[in-house]
Amino acid sequence: LQLENLRADLSAGPAAQHFQQLEAGVGRAKRLVDQLLKMSRQEAAAADSGASVDVQAHVRESIHTLIALADQRRIDLGLVPCENGTGPLTLHCAPGDLRSLLDNLIENALRYTPEGGVVDVRLLDEQGRVAVEVVDTGPGIPQDMLPRVFDRFFRVPGNGVNGSGLGLAIAQAAAQRAGLLLTLRNRQDRSGLIARIEPVA
């Protein structure tokens, strides 16, 4: 609020440039604090009891929550429904953990996908095995760094994104509590990443 109040008193020039740098730094600090608080709440909370969860409903809620970020970055964010399913797709897990997992994966894809890109959330039913894939058109992750991306505060160097390095760690923790498997792989058809959620075998 203090920054917003100060903005009106600045004229164009060096002071305005310094203000933009300060504002960007405050934004990074706010995001880091938000991520740390989210991780702390996850670790302190007792595990929810598992339930049969409507996956498509949770995906739609996550997309609705993050559509403003997608619009801001001019990214086409959409849902790709299951092609061969006739009934609702369900997973047996804690609803809160599934929602946290989806929110973090979609937000991560939006932040690392360049403006004008595409993020699709695919629903899959593979012979009765339900899965969700978040597919982006970002830079992907170097193959040798894939094993480290779930480490807290780890960030892939050189991608130009001001992240906290906590998003994927939070997602992995939520997946483990929910009894789900989270895997990442680079796309083969073009640049980009596929984050996949499925039941643990």
Phi and psi restraints in degrees (value plus and minus 20) as a CYANA .aco file:
   2 GLN   PHI     -83.9   -43.9
   2 GLN   PSI     -58.7   -18.7
   3 LEU   PHI     -83.9   -43.9
   3 LEU   PSI     -63.9   -23.9
   4 GLU   PHI     -82.0   -42.0
   4 GLU   PSI     -59.6   -19.6
   5 ASN   PHI     -86.0   -46.0
   5 ASN   PSI     -55.4   -15.4
   6 LEU   PHI     -91.9   -51.9
   6 LEU   PSI     -49.9    -9.9
   7 ARG   PHI     -74.9   -34.9
   7 ARG   PSI     -61.1   -21.1
   8 ALA   PHI     -86.6   -46.6
   8 ALA   PSI     -41.4    -1.4
   9 ASP   PHI    -112.4   -72.4
   9 ASP   PSI     -20.5    19.5
  10 LEU   PHI    -116.6   -76.6
  10 LEU   PSI     119.7   159.7
  11 SER   PHI    -123.1   -83.1
  11 SER   PSI     144.8   184.8
  12 ALA   PHI     -82.7   -42.7
  12 ALA   PSI     126.0   166.0
  13 GLY   PHI     116.3   156.3
  13 GLY   PSI    -183.0  -143.0
  14 PRO   PHI     -77.2   -37.2
  14 PRO   PSI     -58.8   -18.8
  15 ALA   PHI     -82.1   -42.1
  15 ALA   PSI     -59.3   -19.3
  16 ALA   PHI     -86.4   -46.4
  16 ALA   PSI     -56.4   -16.4
  17 GLN   PHI     -86.5   -46.5
  17 GLN   PSI     -63.2   -23.2
  18 HIS   PHI     -83.6   -43.6
  18 HIS   PSI     -56.2   -16.2
  19 PHE   PHI     -83.2   -43.2
  19 PHE   PSI     -61.7   -21.7
  20 GLN   PHI     -82.4   -42.4
  20 GLN   PSI     -60.6   -20.6
  21 GLN   PHI     -84.0   -44.0
  21 GLN   PSI     -62.5   -22.5
  22 LEU   PHI     -82.4   -42.4
  22 LEU   PSI     -63.3   -23.3
  23 GLU   PHI     -82.9   -42.9
  23 GLU   PSI     -60.5   -20.5
  24 ALA   PHI     -84.9   -44.9
  24 ALA   PSI     -59.9   -19.9
  25 GLY   PHI     -84.4   -44.4
  25 GLY   PSI     -61.5   -21.5
  26 VAL   PHI     -84.4   -44.4
  26 VAL   PSI     -58.9   -18.9
  27 GLY   PHI     -82.1   -42.1
  27 GLY   PSI     -62.3   -22.3
  28 ARG   PHI     -84.3   -44.3
  28 ARG   PSI     -61.8   -21.8
  29 ALA   PHI     -84.5   -44.5
  29 ALA   PSI     -60.6   -20.6
  30 LYS   PHI     -82.4   -42.4
  30 LYS   PSI     -63.5   -23.5
  31 ARG   PHI     -84.1   -44.1
  31 ARG   PSI     -61.0   -21.0
  32 LEU   PHI     -82.9   -42.9
  32 LEU   PSI     -64.7   -24.7
  33 VAL   PHI     -82.5   -42.5
  33 VAL   PSI     -62.6   -22.6
  34 ASP   PHI     -80.0   -40.0
  34 ASP   PSI     -62.7   -22.7
  35 GLN   PHI     -88.0   -48.0
  35 GLN   PSI     -60.8   -20.8
  36 LEU   PHI     -83.9   -43.9
  36 LEU   PSI     -61.0   -21.0
  37 LEU   PHI     -85.0   -45.0
  37 LEU   PSI     -59.7   -19.7
  38 LYS   PHI     -83.2   -43.2
  38 LYS   PSI     -63.4   -23.4
  39 MET   PHI     -85.7   -45.7
  39 MET   PSI     -60.0   -20.0
  40 SER   PHI     -83.5   -43.5
  40 SER   PSI     -62.3   -22.3
  41 ARG   PHI     -84.4   -44.4
  41 ARG   PSI     -59.2   -19.2
  42 GLN   PHI     -83.0   -43.0
  42 GLN   PSI     -63.4   -23.4
  43 GLU   PHI     -91.8   -51.8
  43 GLU   PSI     -50.8   -10.8
  44 ALA   PHI    -103.4   -63.4
  44 ALA   PSI     -46.1    -6.1
  45 ALA   PHI     -94.6   -54.6
  45 ALA   PSI     124.4   164.4
  46 ALA   PHI     -91.0   -51.0
  46 ALA   PSI     126.7   166.7
  47 ALA   PHI     -84.4   -44.4
  47 ALA   PSI     114.1   154.1
  48 ASP   PHI     -88.7   -48.7
  48 ASP   PSI     131.7   171.7
  49 SER   PHI     -92.3   -52.3
  49 SER   PSI     122.8   162.8
  50 GLY   PHI     -86.9   -46.9
  50 GLY   PSI     129.4   169.4
  51 ALA   PHI    -168.0  -128.0
  51 ALA   PSI     145.9   185.9
  52 SER   PHI    -100.8   -60.8
  52 SER   PSI      92.9   132.9
  53 VAL   PHI    -129.3   -89.3
  53 VAL   PSI     113.3   153.3
  54 ASP   PHI     -94.8   -54.8
  54 ASP   PSI      86.2   126.2
  55 VAL   PHI     -86.2   -46.2
  55 VAL   PSI     -63.6   -23.6
  56 GLN   PHI     -82.1   -42.1
  56 GLN   PSI     -58.4   -18.4
  57 ALA   PHI     -83.2   -43.2
  57 ALA   PSI     -61.8   -21.8
  58 HIS   PHI     -87.3   -47.3
  58 HIS   PSI     -58.7   -18.7
  59 VAL   PHI     -82.9   -42.9
  59 VAL   PSI     -63.6   -23.6
  60 ARG   PHI     -81.8   -41.8
  60 ARG   PSI     -60.3   -20.3
  61 GLU   PHI     -84.2   -44.2
  61 GLU   PSI     -61.6   -21.6
  62 SER   PHI     -84.7   -44.7
  62 SER   PSI     -63.4   -23.4
  63 ILE   PHI     -82.7   -42.7
  63 ILE   PSI     -63.0   -23.0
  64 HIS   PHI     -80.3   -40.3
  64 HIS   PSI     -60.1   -20.1
  65 THR   PHI     -85.2   -45.2
  65 THR   PSI     -55.0   -15.0
  66 LEU   PHI    -123.6   -83.6
  66 LEU   PSI     -15.0    25.0
  67 ILE   PHI     -85.1   -45.1
  67 ILE   PSI     -50.9   -10.9
  68 ALA   PHI     -84.7   -44.7
  68 ALA   PSI     -60.7   -20.7
  69 LEU   PHI     -84.3   -44.3
  69 LEU   PSI     -60.6   -20.6
  70 ALA   PHI     -82.6   -42.6
  70 ALA   PSI     -63.9   -23.9
  71 ASP   PHI     -84.5   -44.5
  71 ASP   PSI     -60.2   -20.2
  72 GLN   PHI     -80.3   -40.3
  72 GLN   PSI     -57.2   -17.2
  73 ARG   PHI    -116.4   -76.4
  73 ARG   PSI     -12.3    27.7
  74 ARG   PHI      33.5    73.5
  74 ARG   PSI      26.6    66.6
  75 ILE   PHI    -130.1   -90.1
  75 ILE   PSI     114.3   154.3
  76 ASP   PHI    -100.2   -60.2
  76 ASP   PSI      82.1   122.1
  77 LEU   PHI    -123.1   -83.1
  77 LEU   PSI     103.6   143.6
  78 GLY   PHI    -169.4  -129.4
  78 GLY   PSI     146.8   186.8
  79 LEU   PHI    -124.9   -84.9
  79 LEU   PSI     110.2   150.2
  80 VAL   PHI    -127.6   -87.6
  80 VAL   PSI      84.3   124.3
  81 PRO   PHI     -90.2   -50.2
  81 PRO   PSI     143.5   183.5
  82 CYS   PHI     -86.7   -46.7
  82 CYS   PSI     115.0   155.0
  83 GLU   PHI    -102.8   -62.8
  83 GLU   PSI     -53.0   -13.0
  84 ASN   PHI    -130.3   -90.3
  84 ASN   PSI     -13.6    26.4
  85 GLY   PHI    -111.0   -71.0
  85 GLY   PSI     123.5   163.5
  86 THR   PHI    -127.1   -87.1
  86 THR   PSI     -51.8   -11.8
  87 GLY   PHI    -129.4   -89.4
  87 GLY   PSI    -195.8  -155.8
  88 PRO   PHI     -86.1   -46.1
  88 PRO   PSI     123.3   163.3
  89 LEU   PHI    -109.7   -69.7
  89 LEU   PSI     108.4   148.4
  90 THR   PHI    -149.3  -109.3
  90 THR   PSI     130.1   170.1
  91 LEU   PHI    -146.6  -106.6
  91 LEU   PSI     124.5   164.5
  92 HIS   PHI    -112.5   -72.5
  92 HIS   PSI      83.5   123.5
  93 CYS   PHI    -184.1  -144.1
  93 CYS   PSI     157.7   197.7
  94 ALA   PHI     -98.1   -58.1
  94 ALA   PSI     103.0   143.0
  95 PRO   PHI     -76.6   -36.6
  95 PRO   PSI     -60.5   -20.5
  96 GLY   PHI     -83.6   -43.6
  96 GLY   PSI     -59.5   -19.5
  97 ASP   PHI     -88.6   -48.6
  97 ASP   PSI     -59.1   -19.1
  98 LEU   PHI     -83.5   -43.5
  98 LEU   PSI     -62.5   -22.5
  99 ARG   PHI     -84.9   -44.9
  99 ARG   PSI     -62.7   -22.7
 100 SER   PHI     -81.4   -41.4
 100 SER   PSI     -60.8   -20.8
 101 LEU   PHI     -82.4   -42.4
 101 LEU   PSI     -68.8   -28.8
 102 LEU   PHI     -83.9   -43.9
 102 LEU   PSI     -65.2   -25.2
 103 ASP   PHI     -78.2   -38.2
 103 ASP   PSI     -65.2   -25.2
 104 ASN   PHI     -89.4   -49.4
 104 ASN   PSI     -59.5   -19.5
 105 LEU   PHI     -88.5   -48.5
 105 LEU   PSI     -62.1   -22.1
 106 ILE   PHI     -88.9   -48.9
 106 ILE   PSI     -63.7   -23.7
 107 GLU   PHI     -82.2   -42.2
 107 GLU   PSI     -61.0   -21.0
 108 ASN   PHI     -81.1   -41.1
 108 ASN   PSI     -63.8   -23.8
 109 ALA   PHI     -83.1   -43.1
 109 ALA   PSI     -60.2   -20.2
 110 LEU   PHI     -86.2   -46.2
 110 LEU   PSI     -56.6   -16.6
 111 ARG   PHI     -95.4   -55.4
 111 ARG   PSI     -47.8    -7.8
 112 TYR   PHI    -119.3   -79.3
 112 TYR   PSI     -28.5    11.5
 113 THR   PHI    -106.0   -66.0
 113 THR   PSI     109.8   149.8
 114 PRO   PHI     -82.0   -42.0
 114 PRO   PSI     136.2   176.2
 115 GLU   PHI     -75.2   -35.2
 115 GLU   PSI     120.0   160.0
 116 GLY   PHI      65.8   105.8
 116 GLY   PSI     -18.2    21.8
 117 GLY   PHI    -104.8   -64.8
 117 GLY   PSI    -188.3  -148.3
 118 VAL   PHI    -152.8  -112.8
 118 VAL   PSI     116.3   156.3
 119 VAL   PHI    -146.5  -106.5
 119 VAL   PSI      97.5   137.5
 120 ASP   PHI    -131.4   -91.4
 120 ASP   PSI     118.7   158.7
 121 VAL   PHI    -128.6   -88.6
 121 VAL   PSI      91.2   131.2
 122 ARG   PHI    -119.1   -79.1
 122 ARG   PSI     115.3   155.3
 123 LEU   PHI    -122.6   -82.6
 123 LEU   PSI     111.8   151.8
 124 LEU   PHI    -148.9  -108.9
 124 LEU   PSI     123.0   163.0
 125 ASP   PHI    -149.2  -109.2
 125 ASP   PSI      80.0   120.0
 126 GLU   PHI    -124.8   -84.8
 126 GLU   PSI      70.8   110.8
 127 GLN   PHI      34.2    74.2
 127 GLN   PSI      28.6    68.6
 128 GLY   PHI      66.2   106.2
 128 GLY   PSI     -23.7    16.3
 129 ARG   PHI    -120.4   -80.4
 129 ARG   PSI      92.1   132.1
 130 VAL   PHI    -102.8   -62.8
 130 VAL   PSI     118.7   158.7
 131 ALA   PHI    -164.8  -124.8
 131 ALA   PSI     137.9   177.9
 132 VAL   PHI    -147.5  -107.5
 132 VAL   PSI     114.4   154.4
 133 GLU   PHI    -144.4  -104.4
 133 GLU   PSI     110.8   150.8
 134 VAL   PHI    -123.5   -83.5
 134 VAL   PSI      93.4   133.4
 135 VAL   PHI    -135.5   -95.5
 135 VAL   PSI     105.4   145.4
 136 ASP   PHI    -142.4  -102.4
 136 ASP   PSI     153.5   193.5
 137 THR   PHI    -135.2   -95.2
 137 THR   PSI      16.0    56.0
 138 GLY   PHI    -103.1   -63.1
 138 GLY   PSI    -183.6  -143.6
 139 PRO   PHI     -99.2   -59.2
 139 PRO   PSI     -30.1     9.9
 140 GLY   PHI      55.4    95.4
 140 GLY   PSI    -190.0  -150.0
 141 ILE   PHI    -150.9  -110.9
 141 ILE   PSI     111.0   151.0
 142 PRO   PHI     -72.0   -32.0
 142 PRO   PSI     117.0   157.0
 143 GLN   PHI     -76.1   -36.1
 143 GLN   PSI     -57.6   -17.6
 144 ASP   PHI     -93.2   -53.2
 144 ASP   PSI     -32.7     7.3
 145 MET   PHI    -120.2   -80.2
 145 MET   PSI     -29.6    10.4
 146 LEU   PHI     -75.0   -35.0
 146 LEU   PSI     -60.3   -20.3
 147 PRO   PHI     -85.3   -45.3
 147 PRO   PSI     -35.3     4.7
 148 ARG   PHI    -122.1   -82.1
 148 ARG   PSI     -27.6    12.4
 149 VAL   PHI     -89.1   -49.1
 149 VAL   PSI     -36.1     3.9
 150 PHE   PHI    -109.4   -69.4
 150 PHE   PSI     -22.0    18.0
 151 ASP   PHI     -92.3   -52.3
 151 ASP   PSI     121.5   161.5
 152 ARG   PHI     -82.7   -42.7
 152 ARG   PSI     115.2   155.2
 153 PHE   PHI      49.9    89.9
 153 PHE   PSI     -14.2    25.8
 154 PHE   PHI     -99.3   -59.3
 154 PHE   PSI     112.1   152.1
 155 ARG   PHI    -150.8  -110.8
 155 ARG   PSI     117.4   157.4
 156 VAL   PHI     -88.8   -48.8
 156 VAL   PSI     103.0   143.0
 157 PRO   PHI     -89.3   -49.3
 157 PRO   PSI     127.7   167.7
 158 GLY   PHI      62.0   102.0
 158 GLY   PSI     -10.2    29.8
 159 ASN   PHI    -111.6   -71.6
 159 ASN   PSI     -29.2    10.8
 160 GLY   PHI      54.7    94.7
 160 GLY   PSI     -11.1    28.9
 161 VAL   PHI    -121.6   -81.6
 161 VAL   PSI     112.1   152.1
 162 ASN   PHI    -107.4   -67.4
 162 ASN   PSI      61.0   101.0
 163 GLY   PHI    -126.3   -86.3
 163 GLY   PSI     152.1   192.1
 164 SER   PHI    -113.1   -73.1
 164 SER   PSI     -35.2     4.8
 165 GLY   PHI      56.7    96.7
 165 GLY   PSI      -1.5    38.5
 166 LEU   PHI    -134.5   -94.5
 166 LEU   PSI     -37.4     2.6
 167 GLY   PHI     -76.5   -36.5
 167 GLY   PSI     -68.5   -28.5
 168 LEU   PHI     -93.5   -53.5
 168 LEU   PSI     -50.0   -10.0
 169 ALA   PHI     -85.4   -45.4
 169 ALA   PSI     -61.1   -21.1
 170 ILE   PHI     -84.4   -44.4
 170 ILE   PSI     -62.8   -22.8
 171 ALA   PHI     -82.7   -42.7
 171 ALA   PSI     -63.7   -23.7
 172 GLN   PHI     -83.7   -43.7
 172 GLN   PSI     -61.4   -21.4
 173 ALA   PHI     -83.1   -43.1
 173 ALA   PSI     -61.6   -21.6
 174 ALA   PHI     -84.7   -44.7
 174 ALA   PSI     -60.4   -20.4
 175 ALA   PHI     -82.9   -42.9
 175 ALA   PSI     -63.7   -23.7
 176 GLN   PHI     -84.6   -44.6
 176 GLN   PSI     -61.8   -21.8
 177 ARG   PHI     -84.7   -44.7
 177 ARG   PSI     -55.0   -15.0
 178 ALA   PHI    -101.1   -61.1
 178 ALA   PSI     -25.6    14.4
 179 GLY   PHI      54.2    94.2
 179 GLY   PSI      10.3    50.3
 180 LEU   PHI    -135.4   -95.4
 180 LEU   PSI     136.5   176.5
 181 LEU   PHI    -123.0   -83.0
 181 LEU   PSI     106.0   146.0
 182 LEU   PHI    -131.9   -91.9
 182 LEU   PSI     102.9   142.9
 183 THR   PHI    -149.8  -109.8
 183 THR   PSI     132.7   172.7
 184 LEU   PHI    -143.3  -103.3
 184 LEU   PSI     120.5   160.5
 185 ARG   PHI    -168.8  -128.8
 185 ARG   PSI     131.2   171.2
 186 ASN   PHI     -97.5   -57.5
 186 ASN   PSI     126.3   166.3
 187 ARG   PHI     -87.7   -47.7
 187 ARG   PSI     128.7   168.7
 188 GLN   PHI    -117.7   -77.7
 188 GLN   PSI     -45.1    -5.1
 189 ASP   PHI    -101.4   -61.4
 189 ASP   PSI     -43.1    -3.1
 190 ARG   PHI    -189.9  -149.9
 190 ARG   PSI    -197.3  -157.3
 191 SER   PHI     -91.0   -51.0
 191 SER   PSI     128.5   168.5
 192 GLY   PHI     122.4   162.4
 192 GLY   PSI     153.9   193.9
 193 LEU   PHI    -148.4  -108.4
 193 LEU   PSI     128.3   168.3
 194 ILE   PHI    -140.7  -100.7
 194 ILE   PSI      97.7   137.7
 195 ALA   PHI    -122.3   -82.3
 195 ALA   PSI     104.2   144.2
 196 ARG   PHI    -139.3   -99.3
 196 ARG   PSI     113.3   153.3
 197 ILE   PHI    -134.4   -94.4
 197 ILE   PSI     112.2   152.2
 198 GLU   PHI    -177.0  -137.0
 198 GLU   PSI     144.1   184.1
 199 PRO   PHI     -84.5   -44.5
 199 PRO   PSI     128.5   168.5
 200 VAL   PHI     -87.6   -47.6
 200 VAL   PSI     112.3   152.3
